[in-house]
Each structure stands twice: as structure tokens, then as C-alpha cells.
Amino acid sequence: MSIFRVILAIIFPPLAVIGKGCGSIIIVFLLTLCGWVPGVIAALIILNKNN
């Protein structure tokens, strides 16, 4: 997880997880619509996962 992705996850969470697949983008986007904080938390969790 690079510092650029972390900053991007804080500013606009769906854009930070663009490399993780369509499902991750949709989940983070929906959580961001519900509230900014859940979207940021979900993006950071998805970015922290090792594949």
C-alpha cells in the first residue's frame, strides 16, 4: 500500500481501489454514498489486503 493510494483513499475512496476489481469499486462507492467515513475505511481495508 503506497502513500499515494492512502491519500487517494482519503480524498476519493472509489478511485483508490480501481485496481482491485469491479466489485471492490462498487462496494466502496456505495459505502461512500452512505457516508464518507465508511467508504474511506472500506478502501483502506481493501488496499491493505494481500492477494
mmCIF file as gemmi writes it, N, C-alpha and C atoms, coordinates in Angstrom:
data_model
loop_
_atom_site.group_PDB
_atom_site.id
_atom_site.type_symbol
_atom_site.label_atom_id
_atom_site.label_alt_id
_atom_site.label_comp_id
_atom_site.label_asym_id
_atom_site.label_entity_id
_atom_site.label_seq_id
_atom_site.pdbx_PDB_ins_code
_atom_site.Cartn_x
_atom_site.Cartn_y
_atom_site.Cartn_z
_atom_site.occupancy
_atom_site.B_iso_or_equiv
_atom_site.pdbx_formal_charge
_atom_site.auth_seq_id
_atom_site.auth_asym_id
_atom_site.pdbx_PDB_model_num
ATOM 1 N N . MET Axp A 1 ? 0.858 -1.161 0 1 0 ? 1 A 1
ATOM 2 C CA . MET Axp A 1 ? 0 0 0 1 0 ? 1 A 1
ATOM 3 C C . MET Axp A 1 ? 0.91 1.232 0 1 0 ? 1 A 1
ATOM 4 N N . SER Axp A 2 ? 0.85 1.981 -1.07 1 0 ? 2 A 1
ATOM 5 C CA . SER Axp A 2 ? 1.693 3.167 -1.191 1 0 ? 2 A 1
ATOM 6 C C . SER Axp A 2 ? 1.021 4.378 -0.546 1 0 ? 2 A 1
ATOM 7 N N . ILE Axp A 3 ? 1.813 5.368 -0.254 1 0 ? 3 A 1
ATOM 8 C CA . ILE Axp A 3 ? 1.296 6.589 0.369 1 0 ? 3 A 1
ATOM 9 C C . ILE Axp A 3 ? 0.34 7.314 -0.575 1 0 ? 3 A 1
ATOM 10 N N . PHE Axp A 4 ? 0.596 7.193 -1.887 1 0 ? 4 A 1
ATOM 11 C CA . PHE Axp A 4 ? -0.295 7.808 -2.871 1 0 ? 4 A 1
ATOM 12 C C . PHE Axp A 4 ? -1.683 7.187 -2.807 1 0 ? 4 A 1
ATOM 13 N N . ARG Axp A 5 ? -1.756 5.864 -2.678 1 0 ? 5 A 1
ATOM 14 C CA . ARG Axp A 5 ? -3.06 5.187 -2.581 1 0 ? 5 A 1
ATOM 15 C C . ARG Axp A 5 ? -3.783 5.56 -1.288 1 0 ? 5 A 1
ATOM 16 N N . VAL Axp A 6 ? -3.051 5.728 -0.21 1 0 ? 6 A 1
ATOM 17 C CA . VAL Axp A 6 ? -3.675 6.105 1.066 1 0 ? 6 A 1
ATOM 18 C C . VAL Axp A 6 ? -4.274 7.501 0.965 1 0 ? 6 A 1
ATOM 19 N N . ILE Axp A 7 ? -3.521 8.43 0.389 1 0 ? 7 A 1
ATOM 20 C CA . ILE Axp A 7 ? -4.036 9.791 0.22 1 0 ? 7 A 1
ATOM 21 C C . ILE Axp A 7 ? -5.24 9.792 -0.708 1 0 ? 7 A 1
ATOM 22 N N . LEU Axp A 8 ? -5.159 8.999 -1.772 1 0 ? 8 A 1
ATOM 23 C CA . LEU Axp A 8 ? -6.282 8.896 -2.703 1 0 ? 8 A 1
ATOM 24 C C . LEU Axp A 8 ? -7.5 8.264 -2.03 1 0 ? 8 A 1
ATOM 25 N N . ALA Axp A 9 ? -7.281 7.298 -1.145 1 0 ? 9 A 1
ATOM 26 C CA . ALA Axp A 9 ? -8.391 6.67 -0.411 1 0 ? 9 A 1
ATOM 27 C C . ALA Axp A 9 ? -9.061 7.659 0.524 1 0 ? 9 A 1
ATOM 28 N N . ILE Axp A 10 ? -8.317 8.607 1.041 1 0 ? 10 A 1
ATOM 29 C CA . ILE Axp A 10 ? -8.9 9.608 1.933 1 0 ? 10 A 1
ATOM 30 C C . ILE Axp A 10 ? -9.671 10.653 1.135 1 0 ? 10 A 1
ATOM 31 N N . ILE Axp A 11 ? -9.141 11.035 -0.026 1 0 ? 11 A 1
ATOM 32 C CA . ILE Axp A 11 ? -9.796 12.07 -0.829 1 0 ? 11 A 1
ATOM 33 C C . ILE Axp A 11 ? -11 11.515 -1.592 1 0 ? 11 A 1
ATOM 34 N N . PHE Axp A 12 ? -10.798 10.435 -2.342 1 0 ? 12 A 1
ATOM 35 C CA . PHE Axp A 12 ? -11.881 9.832 -3.131 1 0 ? 12 A 1
ATOM 36 C C . PHE Axp A 12 ? -11.711 8.32 -3.113 1 0 ? 12 A 1
ATOM 37 N N . PRO Axp A 13 ? -12.346 7.634 -2.163 1 0 ? 13 A 1
ATOM 38 C CA . PRO Axp A 13 ? -12.119 6.203 -1.94 1 0 ? 13 A 1
ATOM 39 C C . PRO Axp A 13 ? -12.321 5.288 -3.153 1 0 ? 13 A 1
ATOM 40 N N . PRO Axp A 14 ? -13.369 5.453 -3.985 1 0 ? 14 A 1
ATOM 41 C CA . PRO Axp A 14 ? -13.52 4.512 -5.095 1 0 ? 14 A 1
ATOM 42 C C . PRO Axp A 14 ? -12.363 4.544 -6.098 1 0 ? 14 A 1
ATOM 43 N N . LEU Axp A 15 ? -11.749 5.681 -6.267 1 0 ? 15 A 1
ATOM 44 C CA . LEU Axp A 15 ? -10.636 5.787 -7.202 1 0 ? 15 A 1
ATOM 45 C C . LEU Axp A 15 ? -9.397 5.067 -6.683 1 0 ? 15 A 1
ATOM 46 N N . ALA Axp A 16 ? -9.257 4.95 -5.39 1 0 ? 16 A 1
ATOM 47 C CA . ALA Axp A 16 ? -8.089 4.292 -4.808 1 0 ? 16 A 1
ATOM 48 C C . ALA Axp A 16 ? -8.101 2.789 -5.024 1 0 ? 16 A 1
ATOM 49 N N . VAL Axp A 17 ? -9.289 2.183 -5.134 1 0 ? 17 A 1
ATOM 50 C CA . VAL Axp A 17 ? -9.379 0.719 -5.277 1 0 ? 17 A 1
ATOM 51 C C . VAL Axp A 17 ? -9.64 0.298 -6.716 1 0 ? 17 A 1
ATOM 52 N N . ILE Axp A 18 ? -9.325 1.155 -7.667 1 0 ? 18 A 1
ATOM 53 C CA . ILE Axp A 18 ? -9.642 0.869 -9.062 1 0 ? 18 A 1
ATOM 54 C C . ILE Axp A 18 ? -8.898 -0.363 -9.593 1 0 ? 18 A 1
ATOM 55 N N . GLY Axp A 19 ? -7.759 -0.685 -9.024 1 0 ? 19 A 1
ATOM 56 C CA . GLY Axp A 19 ? -7.001 -1.844 -9.481 1 0 ? 19 A 1
ATOM 57 C C . GLY Axp A 19 ? -7.412 -3.146 -8.824 1 0 ? 19 A 1
ATOM 58 N N . LYS Axp A 20 ? -8.349 -3.127 -7.909 1 0 ? 20 A 1
ATOM 59 C CA . LYS Axp A 20 ? -8.742 -4.317 -7.157 1 0 ? 20 A 1
ATOM 60 C C . LYS Axp A 20 ? -9.964 -5.033 -7.734 1 0 ? 20 A 1
ATOM 61 N N . GLY Axp A 21 ? -10.567 -4.514 -8.79 1 0 ? 21 A 1
ATOM 62 C CA . GLY Axp A 21 ? -11.699 -5.18 -9.406 1 0 ? 21 A 1
ATOM 63 C C . GLY Axp A 21 ? -12.981 -4.384 -9.302 1 0 ? 21 A 1
ATOM 64 N N . CYS Axp A 22 ? -13.931 -4.78 -10.125 1 0 ? 22 A 1
ATOM 65 C CA . CYS Axp A 22 ? -15.197 -4.057 -10.233 1 0 ? 22 A 1
ATOM 66 C C . CYS Axp A 22 ? -16.03 -4.151 -8.951 1 0 ? 22 A 1
ATOM 67 N N . GLY Axp A 23 ? -16.012 -5.303 -8.312 1 0 ? 23 A 1
ATOM 68 C CA . GLY Axp A 23 ? -16.803 -5.48 -7.099 1 0 ? 23 A 1
ATOM 69 C C . GLY Axp A 23 ? -16.331 -4.579 -5.979 1 0 ? 23 A 1
ATOM 70 N N . SER Axp A 24 ? -15.039 -4.434 -5.854 1 0 ? 24 A 1
ATOM 71 C CA . SER Axp A 24 ? -14.494 -3.562 -4.812 1 0 ? 24 A 1
ATOM 72 C C . SER Axp A 24 ? -14.864 -2.11 -5.063 1 0 ? 24 A 1
ATOM 73 N N . ILE Axp A 25 ? -14.827 -1.702 -6.318 1 0 ? 25 A 1
ATOM 74 C CA . ILE Axp A 25 ? -15.178 -0.323 -6.663 1 0 ? 25 A 1
ATOM 75 C C . ILE Axp A 25 ? -16.633 -0.044 -6.316 1 0 ? 25 A 1
ATOM 76 N N . ILE Axp A 26 ? -17.509 -0.983 -6.648 1 0 ? 26 A 1
ATOM 77 C CA . ILE Axp A 26 ? -18.94 -0.793 -6.382 1 0 ? 26 A 1
ATOM 78 C C . ILE Axp A 26 ? -19.214 -0.738 -4.884 1 0 ? 26 A 1
ATOM 79 N N . ILE Axp A 27 ? -18.595 -1.647 -4.124 1 0 ? 27 A 1
ATOM 80 C CA . ILE Axp A 27 ? -18.806 -1.67 -2.675 1 0 ? 27 A 1
ATOM 81 C C . ILE Axp A 27 ? -18.33 -0.373 -2.038 1 0 ? 27 A 1
ATOM 82 N N . VAL Axp A 28 ? -17.134 0.071 -2.412 1 0 ? 28 A 1
ATOM 83 C CA . VAL Axp A 28 ? -16.59 1.298 -1.834 1 0 ? 28 A 1
ATOM 84 C C . VAL Axp A 28 ? -17.417 2.502 -2.271 1 0 ? 28 A 1
ATOM 85 N N . PHE Axp A 29 ? -17.884 2.509 -3.51 1 0 ? 29 A 1
ATOM 86 C CA . PHE Axp A 29 ? -18.709 3.615 -3.986 1 0 ? 29 A 1
ATOM 87 C C . PHE Axp A 29 ? -20.019 3.696 -3.213 1 0 ? 29 A 1
ATOM 88 N N . LEU Axp A 30 ? -20.671 2.559 -2.99 1 0 ? 30 A 1
ATOM 89 C CA . LEU Axp A 30 ? -21.927 2.557 -2.241 1 0 ? 30 A 1
ATOM 90 C C . LEU Axp A 30 ? -21.713 2.982 -0.785 1 0 ? 30 A 1
ATOM 91 N N . LEU Axp A 31 ? -20.629 2.518 -0.195 1 0 ? 31 A 1
ATOM 92 C CA . LEU Axp A 31 ? -20.343 2.935 1.18 1 0 ? 31 A 1
ATOM 93 C C . LEU Axp A 31 ? -19.999 4.418 1.25 1 0 ? 31 A 1
ATOM 94 N N . THR Axp A 32 ? -19.351 4.936 0.229 1 0 ? 32 A 1
ATOM 95 C CA . THR Axp A 32 ? -19.044 6.366 0.195 1 0 ? 32 A 1
ATOM 96 C C . THR Axp A 32 ? -20.319 7.18 0.051 1 0 ? 32 A 1
ATOM 97 N N . LEU Axp A 33 ? -21.296 6.66 -0.689 1 0 ? 33 A 1
ATOM 98 C CA . LEU Axp A 33 ? -22.579 7.358 -0.8 1 0 ? 33 A 1
ATOM 99 C C . LEU Axp A 33 ? -23.31 7.388 0.543 1 0 ? 33 A 1
ATOM 100 N N . CYS Axp A 34 ? -23.16 6.326 1.322 1 0 ? 34 A 1
ATOM 101 C CA . CYS Axp A 34 ? -23.794 6.29 2.645 1 0 ? 34 A 1
ATOM 102 C C . CYS Axp A 34 ? -23.115 7.241 3.617 1 0 ? 34 A 1
ATOM 103 N N . GLY Axp A 35 ? -21.851 7.439 3.416 1 0 ? 35 A 1
ATOM 104 C CA . GLY Axp A 35 ? -21.08 8.325 4.29 1 0 ? 35 A 1
ATOM 105 C C . GLY Axp A 35 ? -19.627 8.258 3.906 1 0 ? 35 A 1
ATOM 106 N N . TRP Axp A 36 ? -18.933 9.346 4.064 1 0 ? 36 A 1
ATOM 107 C CA . TRP Axp A 36 ? -17.544 9.404 3.63 1 0 ? 36 A 1
ATOM 108 C C . TRP Axp A 36 ? -16.65 8.468 4.449 1 0 ? 36 A 1
ATOM 109 N N . VAL Axp A 37 ? -16.869 8.41 5.751 1 0 ? 37 A 1
ATOM 110 C CA . VAL Axp A 37 ? -16.02 7.611 6.636 1 0 ? 37 A 1
ATOM 111 C C . VAL Axp A 37 ? -16.107 6.117 6.33 1 0 ? 37 A 1
ATOM 112 N N . PRO Axp A 38 ? -17.3 5.53 6.143 1 0 ? 38 A 1
ATOM 113 C CA . PRO Axp A 38 ? -17.337 4.105 5.791 1 0 ? 38 A 1
ATOM 114 C C . PRO Axp A 38 ? -16.631 3.795 4.471 1 0 ? 38 A 1
ATOM 115 N N . GLY Axp A 39 ? -16.715 4.697 3.522 1 0 ? 39 A 1
ATOM 116 C CA . GLY Axp A 39 ? -16.03 4.497 2.251 1 0 ? 39 A 1
ATOM 117 C C . GLY Axp A 39 ? -14.526 4.513 2.414 1 0 ? 39 A 1
ATOM 118 N N . VAL Axp A 40 ? -14.016 5.428 3.227 1 0 ? 40 A 1
ATOM 119 C CA . VAL Axp A 40 ? -12.573 5.507 3.472 1 0 ? 40 A 1
ATOM 120 C C . VAL Axp A 40 ? -12.087 4.257 4.205 1 0 ? 40 A 1
ATOM 121 N N . ILE Axp A 41 ? -12.836 3.823 5.204 1 0 ? 41 A 1
ATOM 122 C CA . ILE Axp A 41 ? -12.444 2.633 5.962 1 0 ? 41 A 1
ATOM 123 C C . ILE Axp A 41 ? -12.434 1.401 5.06 1 0 ? 41 A 1
ATOM 124 N N . ALA Axp A 42 ? -13.459 1.243 4.238 1 0 ? 42 A 1
ATOM 125 C CA . ALA Axp A 42 ? -13.515 0.098 3.33 1 0 ? 42 A 1
ATOM 126 C C . ALA Axp A 42 ? -12.381 0.145 2.313 1 0 ? 42 A 1
ATOM 127 N N . ALA Axp A 43 ? -12.079 1.312 1.786 1 0 ? 43 A 1
ATOM 128 C CA . ALA Axp A 43 ? -10.987 1.435 0.823 1 0 ? 43 A 1
ATOM 129 C C . ALA Axp A 43 ? -9.653 1.078 1.466 1 0 ? 43 A 1
ATOM 130 N N . LEU Axp A 44 ? -9.419 1.534 2.682 1 0 ? 44 A 1
ATOM 131 C CA . LEU Axp A 44 ? -8.162 1.217 3.357 1 0 ? 44 A 1
ATOM 132 C C . LEU Axp A 44 ? -8.06 -0.271 3.674 1 0 ? 44 A 1
ATOM 133 N N . ILE Axp A 45 ? -9.162 -0.9 4.038 1 0 ? 45 A 1
ATOM 134 C CA . ILE Axp A 45 ? -9.153 -2.342 4.311 1 0 ? 45 A 1
ATOM 135 C C . ILE Axp A 45 ? -8.868 -3.117 3.024 1 0 ? 45 A 1
ATOM 136 N N . ILE Axp A 46 ? -9.515 -2.73 1.931 1 0 ? 46 A 1
ATOM 137 C CA . ILE Axp A 46 ? -9.301 -3.424 0.656 1 0 ? 46 A 1
ATOM 138 C C . ILE Axp A 46 ? -7.87 -3.222 0.168 1 0 ? 46 A 1
ATOM 139 N N . LEU Axp A 47 ? -7.333 -2.035 0.339 1 0 ? 47 A 1
ATOM 140 C CA . LEU Axp A 47 ? -5.956 -1.78 -0.082 1 0 ? 47 A 1
ATOM 141 C C . LEU Axp A 47 ? -4.951 -2.519 0.788 1 0 ? 47 A 1
ATOM 142 N N . ASN Axp A 48 ? -5.286 -2.783 2.03 1 0 ? 48 A 1
ATOM 143 C CA . ASN Axp A 48 ? -4.385 -3.459 2.957 1 0 ? 48 A 1
ATOM 144 C C . ASN Axp A 48 ? -4.357 -4.962 2.767 1 0 ? 48 A 1
ATOM 145 N N . LYS Axp A 49 ? -5.378 -5.546 2.115 1 0 ? 49 A 1
ATOM 146 C CA . LYS Axp A 49 ? -5.431 -6.98 1.89 1 0 ? 49 A 1
ATOM 147 C C . LYS Axp A 49 ? -4.346 -7.414 0.915 1 0 ? 49 A 1
ATOM 148 N N . ASN Axp A 50 ? -3.704 -8.531 1.209 1 0 ? 50 A 1
ATOM 149 C CA . ASN Axp A 50 ? -2.726 -9.103 0.285 1 0 ? 50 A 1
ATOM 150 C C . ASN Axp A 50 ? -3.412 -10.149 -0.581 1 0 ? 50 A 1
ATOM 151 N N . ASN Axp A 51 ? -3.124 -10.111 -1.854 1 0 ? 51 A 1
ATOM 152 C CA . ASN Axp A 51 ? -3.711 -11.108 -2.773 1 0 ? 51 A 1
ATOM 153 C C . ASN Axp A 51 ? -2.739 -12.206 -3.029 1 0 ? 51 A 1
